[in-house]
């Protein structure tokens, strides 16, 4: 298992380096800079500011300097928030973004697996058509459409929940729903297809022929293999929920990492954008590695590849 994990980890390092390089040079290629304002600075002041942040050096030197600091865990200072480092900004918003992502992921797995299993057990019946119709609707609607609709329905029309903020527990309900609903739809479709395929296997017919109850056949023999495709999807989905909170945090005024990313992009705050991209990239690679390990634990044949 350790050899398998080491191989997966080593294969992820070039991906992360490529992500860092592409983001770094694309940011520098974009017009404008972190100290460009409506009122231009005097040339001598502009030169001093750029020298203080090493922005006057050639790009390859800036990139090498950034990689050196990154190896030490330093994401650099923020250009637009004097006195704050990118590490501090991410640490400040991380609990909020992780809370949103974790709760949304748990909700998506619970509702999605349940709905998909119900649809599979009632294939080509009313329950199956109903679940798949809702799933297709959820997949078709992006988060930036679902979020305003939730605000309009539950905050403006009914007045049950706050439309934004992060000052009470009820403030998390709408952001979590906006993040979870599209993932519920995807998980339900995956679970339905996988469960239908598993229920047609010979060992399921054998279990039924032995006189086992339907619930025992499903829970003991069908559920575990049916969850394998869902498990493969969990890694990217978890990262998608955390990174997808960029839009949701803006709409609901939630003080997470996503708001820092958007403001950093608008203000050309290179280090903040780079820091968030590196952090999210590491999360995605970490989640995928964890899923690979879990997949290998559930299916020993995977470890032999």
C-alpha positions, 0 to 999 in steps of 0.5 A: 500500500505504501509503495502504491501511495508513493507512486501516486504522490510522485505522479502528482508533483509534476501536475502541481508544478505545471499548474503553478507555472501556468498560473504565474505566467498567465497572471503576469501576461494579463494587462495591468498590475497590482499597483495600477490605480486610476491616479498614476503614481510618480515614476520614482515611487512606482519604481521603488514599490516594484523594487520592494516587491521584486516586480522589476526583476525578469519573470524567470527570476520572479518565478524562481524566487516564488518557488523558493519561498513556496518550498518554505511554505511562504505564499508571500505578502498581499499587495492589496492588504498591507501587513497581511500575508497570503498565508494569513488571508487563507487561514482566515477564510479556510474554516468557512470554506471547509465548513461549506464544502464538507457539509455540502459534500456530506449532504450530496452523498447522503441524498444522492446515494439514497435517491440513486439507490431508490431509482435503481430499485424501481427501474423504469417506474414512477420513482425512477423517472421522478428521481432522474428528472430532478437529477437532470434539472439539478445538473442543468442549472449552474450554481450561479443560477441556483443561488439567486433562486434560493435567495428569492424563494426562501429569503425574499418570498418566504423570509425563512432564512437570511439572504447572506452573511455568516453571523448565525447557523441559519446563514449557512443553509442556503449556501450549502444547498446551492453547493450541494444540489448540483452534486446531489444530481450527479451522485444520484445518476452515478449511483443509479447506473452503478446499482443497476449494473451490480444488481444484474451480476451473477453473485447477486442472483446467487445471493437471492437464490440462497433465500436472502432477504432483499435488504440483506442482498442490497446492504451486504452484497450490492451496496459496496461495489455500487459505491465504487464509481461514487467513490471515484467521483468524491475526490474531484467533487470535494475539490469542486465544492470547495473551489465552487464556493468562490461564486457562492461566497460572493453571492451570499457574502460569506467571508471564505477564501473565495472572496479573497480570490475574487478580490485578488483577481480584480485588484491584480493581487498576484500573490493572493491569486497564486496562493489560492490557486496553489492551495486549491490545486494541492487540495484537489491532488490530495483528495484524488490521492485519498480516493486512490488509496481508498479505492485501492483498499476496497479493490486490491486489484487496483494496487497491483497496477 
